[in-house]
């Protein structure tokens, strides 16, 4: 893989560090000292959009476990979670239509929280899973407790969206753990497996499409746009960023097939596929994501007929668009617009 396509040093969101600090303080420990010993000034990370190198956060987690004597500290972090800890992403998650919508949003914008990993959604007819894998090559050690805290905090906000009744189907962690699994299973309401091949939080589809009363599609669209703009500043040199910009700009004109896009990027279609794969994505995924984003925006604004939206997004007919929209959102365009 071309290392110029990846961050030189992987980082985490500064406000995420403050969440960890709260958990550390709850044991009667001095979080300021633990962070300073790791080379982090907590006052500095209060600055808007501050980032912390993953190498330093690994040291914080290690010392927090040693000094607290609590191997379940990642679950404790979730008790202090507030949506603002995930910046604009957290607020967008809280305003999402339902858990399924929030899962896709979390996957799409996970780099807001940490740019050291890739997130994806795996779906079958009955299940949907949030999968988190490390970026490679990594210049920092893996952070298993960071992954645990991410999943537990994510589950916290998803559970809030569902009214406090959400249970996962199963949870998998790649790292090893010899202790009692009951605290994890009580928290997530499911079987938990360590030493798995992947980090994966799985839900039954029957449980994740109930619409929440505080959903706000206008707010989520606005926040999504802010997140996209914010992330693009850090990923301007990535091919995937340039491809997405081109697709969004030209989708309505129908000139976004893979051959045309490759030509605009001065690449062969095969090289386009290869470079996008190195960045953890594909042309098909980028096109689908752009269509999803634009479809929700157009439907939410409620100004165009569905036939016009179908044409703008490049679908051959309205039934194909409706099927895609239901896959993205769990509901039909008509139901989404009327809600």
C-alpha positions as CSV (number, residue, x, y, z in Angstrom):
1,X,0.0,0.0,0.0
2,X,1.1,3.5,-0.7
3,X,1.9,5.0,2.7
4,X,1.4,8.6,1.4
5,X,-2.3,7.8,1.2
6,X,-2.5,7.3,5.0
7,X,-1.9,9.6,8.0
8,X,1.8,9.7,9.1
9,X,0.6,9.2,12.7
10,X,-2.9,7.9,13.6
11,X,-4.9,10.1,15.9
12,X,-8.0,10.2,18.1
13,X,-10.4,13.1,18.7
14,X,-9.4,15.3,21.6
15,X,-12.9,15.3,23.2
16,X,-12.7,11.5,23.2
17,X,-9.7,11.9,25.6
18,X,-11.8,14.0,27.9
19,X,-14.3,11.2,28.1
20,X,-11.5,8.7,29.1
21,X,-10.3,11.3,31.7
22,X,-13.7,11.4,33.3
23,X,-13.7,7.6,33.7
24,X,-10.2,7.7,35.2
25,X,-11.2,10.4,37.7
26,X,-14.2,8.3,38.8
27,X,-11.8,5.8,40.4
28,X,-10.3,8.6,42.6
29,X,-7.3,8.8,40.3
30,X,-5.6,11.9,38.9
31,X,-6.3,11.8,35.2
32,X,-4.3,15.0,34.6
33,X,-1.2,13.3,35.8
34,X,-1.8,10.1,33.9
35,X,-2.3,12.1,30.7
36,X,0.8,14.3,31.4
37,X,2.9,11.2,32.0
38,X,1.9,10.1,28.5
39,X,2.8,13.4,27.1
40,X,-0.7,14.9,26.8
41,X,-1.8,18.2,28.2
42,X,-5.6,17.8,28.8
43,X,-6.0,21.6,28.6
44,X,-4.6,21.6,25.1
45,X,-7.0,19.0,23.8
46,X,-9.9,21.2,24.8
47,X,-9.2,23.2,21.7
48,X,-11.8,22.7,18.9
49,X,-11.0,19.7,16.7
50,X,-7.8,18.8,18.7
51,X,-6.3,15.4,17.8
52,X,-4.1,13.1,19.9
53,X,-1.6,10.6,18.5
54,X,-2.8,7.0,19.0
55,X,0.6,6.0,20.5
56,X,0.1,8.4,23.4
57,X,-3.5,7.2,24.0
58,X,-2.3,3.6,24.2
59,X,0.0,4.7,27.1
60,X,-3.0,6.4,28.8
61,X,-5.1,3.2,28.6
62,X,-2.4,1.0,29.9
63,X,-1.8,3.2,32.9
64,X,-5.5,3.6,33.6
65,X,-6.0,-0.2,33.8
66,X,-2.9,-0.6,36.0
67,X,-3.8,2.2,38.4
68,X,-7.5,1.4,38.6
69,X,-7.1,-2.3,38.7
70,X,-10.2,-2.5,36.5
71,X,-10.0,-4.6,33.3
72,X,-13.6,-3.4,32.4
73,X,-12.7,0.3,32.4
74,X,-13.9,0.6,28.7
75,X,-17.4,-0.2,29.9
76,X,-17.1,2.5,32.5
77,X,-16.1,5.0,29.9
78,X,-19.5,4.5,28.2
79,X,-21.3,5.5,31.4
80,X,-19.9,9.0,31.0
81,X,-20.6,9.2,27.2
82,X,-22.3,12.2,25.8
83,X,-22.9,12.7,22.1
84,X,-20.6,15.7,22.0
85,X,-17.7,13.4,22.8
86,X,-17.9,12.3,19.2
87,X,-18.1,16.0,18.0
88,X,-20.7,16.6,15.2
89,X,-20.9,12.9,14.6
90,X,-22.3,12.2,18.0
91,X,-25.0,14.8,17.6
92,X,-25.8,13.4,14.1
93,X,-26.1,9.9,15.6
94,X,-28.4,11.1,18.3
95,X,-30.7,12.7,15.7
96,X,-30.6,9.7,13.4
97,X,-33.9,8.2,12.2
98,X,-33.2,4.8,13.8
99,X,-30.4,2.5,14.9
100,X,-29.9,1.3,11.3
101,X,-29.5,4.8,10.1
102,X,-27.1,5.6,12.9
103,X,-24.9,2.5,12.2
104,X,-24.4,3.6,8.6
105,X,-23.6,7.1,9.7
106,X,-21.1,5.8,12.3
107,X,-19.4,3.7,9.7
108,X,-19.3,6.5,7.1
109,X,-17.7,9.0,9.4
110,X,-15.8,6.9,11.9
111,X,-12.6,8.8,11.1
112,X,-13.9,11.7,13.1
113,X,-13.3,9.7,16.2
114,X,-10.1,7.9,15.1
115,X,-8.3,7.8,11.8
116,X,-6.4,4.6,12.8
117,X,-9.1,2.2,11.8
118,X,-11.6,1.5,9.0
119,X,-15.3,0.9,9.6
120,X,-17.8,-0.9,7.5
121,X,-21.3,-2.2,7.7
122,X,-22.0,-5.9,6.9
123,X,-25.6,-6.9,6.2
124,X,-27.5,-10.0,5.6
125,X,-31.2,-10.5,5.4
126,X,-31.5,-10.8,9.2
127,X,-28.4,-9.0,10.6
128,X,-26.5,-5.8,10.4
129,X,-23.0,-5.4,11.9
130,X,-20.5,-2.6,12.5
131,X,-17.1,-3.9,11.7
132,X,-13.9,-2.1,12.7
133,X,-10.5,-3.1,11.4
134,X,-7.1,-1.5,11.8
135,X,-5.6,0.6,9.0
136,X,-2.4,-0.8,7.6
137,X,0.4,-0.1,7.6
138,X,0.2,1.2,11.2
139,X,2.8,3.4,12.8
140,X,1.3,2.9,16.2
141,X,0.5,-0.2,18.3
142,X,-3.1,-1.5,18.4
143,X,-5.4,-0.1,21.1
144,X,-7.8,-2.9,22.1
145,X,-9.2,-0.9,25.0
146,X,-9.9,2.0,22.7
147,X,-11.8,-0.4,20.4
148,X,-13.8,-1.7,23.5
149,X,-14.6,1.9,24.6
150,X,-15.6,2.8,21.0
151,X,-18.1,-0.1,20.8
152,X,-19.4,0.4,24.4
153,X,-19.9,4.2,23.8
154,X,-21.5,3.5,20.4
155,X,-23.8,1.0,21.9
156,X,-24.7,3.6,24.5
157,X,-25.9,6.1,21.9
158,X,-27.7,3.5,19.8
159,X,-29.5,2.2,22.9
160,X,-30.6,5.8,23.6
161,X,-32.0,6.1,20.1
162,X,-34.0,2.8,20.6
163,X,-35.5,4.0,23.9
164,X,-33.2,2.0,26.2
165,X,-34.3,-1.5,25.1
166,X,-31.7,-2.4,22.5
167,X,-29.8,-5.6,22.7
168,X,-27.0,-6.7,20.5
169,X,-27.0,-10.1,18.8
170,X,-23.3,-10.8,19.4
171,X,-20.0,-9.0,19.9
172,X,-16.6,-10.0,18.7
173,X,-13.2,-8.6,19.7
174,X,-9.9,-9.6,18.1
175,X,-7.8,-9.2,21.2
176,X,-7.5,-11.8,24.0
177,X,-9.2,-11.6,27.4
178,X,-9.1,-14.2,30.2
179,X,-11.5,-12.7,32.7
180,X,-15.2,-13.1,33.4
181,X,-17.3,-12.2,30.4
182,X,-20.5,-11.4,32.4
183,X,-19.9,-7.6,32.7
184,X,-19.6,-7.4,28.9
185,X,-22.6,-9.6,28.3
186,X,-24.7,-7.7,30.8
187,X,-23.8,-4.4,29.2
188,X,-24.5,-5.4,25.5
189,X,-27.2,-8.0,26.3
190,X,-25.6,-10.7,24.1
191,X,-22.8,-13.2,23.9
192,X,-19.3,-11.7,23.7
193,X,-16.4,-13.4,22.0
194,X,-12.7,-12.5,22.3
195,X,-9.8,-13.7,20.1
196,X,-12.1,-13.4,17.1
197,X,-11.0,-12.8,13.6
198,X,-12.6,-9.3,13.5
199,X,-14.0,-6.6,15.8
200,X,-17.7,-6.7,15.1
201,X,-20.9,-5.5,16.8
202,X,-23.9,-7.4,15.4
203,X,-27.6,-6.6,15.7
204,X,-30.8,-8.3,14.6
205,X,-32.4,-6.3,11.8
206,X,-35.8,-6.8,13.5
207,X,-34.5,-4.6,16.4
208,X,-32.9,-1.6,14.6
209,X,-35.6,0.0,12.3
210,X,-38.0,1.4,14.9
211,X,-38.1,5.2,14.3
212,X,-37.1,7.3,17.3
213,X,-39.3,10.3,18.3
214,X,-36.5,12.8,18.2
215,X,-35.2,12.1,14.7
216,X,-34.3,15.2,12.7
217,X,-33.4,14.6,9.1
218,X,-32.7,18.3,8.4
219,X,-30.3,18.4,11.3
220,X,-28.5,15.2,10.3
221,X,-28.1,16.4,6.7
222,X,-26.6,19.7,8.0
223,X,-24.2,17.8,10.3
224,X,-23.3,15.3,7.6
225,X,-22.3,18.2,5.3
226,X,-20.1,19.7,8.1
227,X,-18.5,16.4,8.8
228,X,-17.8,15.8,5.0
229,X,-16.2,19.2,4.7
230,X,-14.2,18.7,7.9
231,X,-12.9,15.3,6.9
232,X,-12.1,16.5,3.4
233,X,-9.5,19.0,4.8
234,X,-7.5,16.1,6.2
235,X,-8.0,13.8,3.2
236,X,-7.7,16.1,0.2
237,X,-4.9,14.0,-1.3
238,X,-6.8,10.8,-1.1
239,X,-8.1,9.5,-4.4
240,X,-11.4,8.4,-2.7
241,X,-12.0,12.0,-1.6
242,X,-11.4,13.3,-5.2
243,X,-13.7,10.6,-6.6
244,X,-16.5,11.4,-4.2
245,X,-16.3,15.1,-5.0
246,X,-16.4,14.4,-8.7
247,X,-19.4,12.0,-8.4
248,X,-21.4,14.4,-6.2
249,X,-20.7,17.3,-8.7
250,X,-21.5,15.3,-11.8
251,X,-24.1,12.7,-10.7
252,X,-27.0,14.7,-12.1
253,X,-25.3,14.8,-15.5
254,X,-24.9,11.0,-15.8
255,X,-21.1,11.1,-16.4
256,X,-20.0,9.2,-13.3
257,X,-19.5,5.6,-14.7
258,X,-16.3,4.0,-13.6
259,X,-14.6,4.4,-17.0
260,X,-15.4,8.1,-17.1
261,X,-14.3,8.7,-13.5
262,X,-11.0,6.8,-14.1
263,X,-10.3,9.1,-17.1
264,X,-11.0,12.2,-15.0
265,X,-8.6,10.9,-12.4
266,X,-5.9,10.2,-15.1
267,X,-6.0,6.5,-14.3
268,X,-6.9,3.3,-16.0
269,X,-10.1,1.7,-14.6
270,X,-8.0,-1.1,-13.2
271,X,-5.6,1.3,-11.5
272,X,-8.6,3.2,-10.1
273,X,-9.9,0.0,-8.6
274,X,-6.5,-0.8,-7.1
275,X,-5.9,2.6,-5.6
276,X,-9.4,2.8,-4.1
277,X,-8.9,-0.7,-2.6
278,X,-5.7,0.5,-0.9
279,X,-7.8,3.2,0.7
280,X,-10.3,0.7,2.0
281,X,-13.1,1.3,-0.4
282,X,-14.2,0.8,-4.1
283,X,-15.9,2.8,-6.9
284,X,-19.1,1.0,-6.3
285,X,-19.1,1.8,-2.5
286,X,-18.3,5.5,-3.2
287,X,-21.1,5.8,-5.8
288,X,-23.6,4.1,-3.5
289,X,-22.5,6.4,-0.6
290,X,-22.9,9.5,-2.8
291,X,-26.3,8.4,-4.0
292,X,-27.4,7.7,-0.4
293,X,-26.2,11.1,0.8
294,X,-27.8,13.0,-2.1
295,X,-31.1,11.0,-2.0
296,X,-31.7,11.7,1.7
297,X,-30.9,15.4,1.2
298,X,-33.3,15.6,-1.8
299,X,-36.1,13.7,-0.2
300,X,-35.8,15.6,3.1
301,X,-36.1,19.0,1.2
302,X,-39.4,17.7,-0.2
303,X,-39.2,19.9,-3.3
304,X,-38.7,17.3,-6.1
305,X,-41.0,14.5,-7.4
306,X,-39.6,11.1,-6.8
307,X,-39.3,10.6,-10.6
308,X,-36.9,13.6,-10.7
309,X,-34.9,12.3,-7.8
310,X,-34.6,9.0,-9.6
311,X,-33.3,10.7,-12.7
312,X,-30.8,12.9,-10.8
313,X,-29.3,9.9,-9.0
314,X,-28.9,7.9,-12.2
315,X,-31.3,5.0,-11.5
316,X,-32.9,3.4,-14.5
317,X,-36.4,3.5,-13.0
318,X,-38.2,4.5,-9.8
319,X,-38.6,1.0,-8.5
320,X,-34.8,0.5,-8.5
321,X,-34.4,3.7,-6.7
322,X,-37.0,2.8,-4.1
323,X,-35.3,-0.6,-3.4
324,X,-31.9,1.2,-3.0
325,X,-33.5,3.8,-0.7
326,X,-35.1,1.1,1.5
327,X,-31.7,-0.6,1.7
328,X,-30.1,2.6,2.9
329,X,-32.8,3.8,5.3
330,X,-35.1,0.9,6.0
331,X,-38.1,2.7,4.6
332,X,-39.5,3.8,1.3
333,X,-39.0,7.3,-0.1
334,X,-42.7,8.1,0.3
335,X,-42.6,7.0,4.0
336,X,-39.4,8.9,4.6
337,X,-40.8,12.1,3.1
338,X,-44.1,11.8,5.0
339,X,-42.6,11.2,8.4
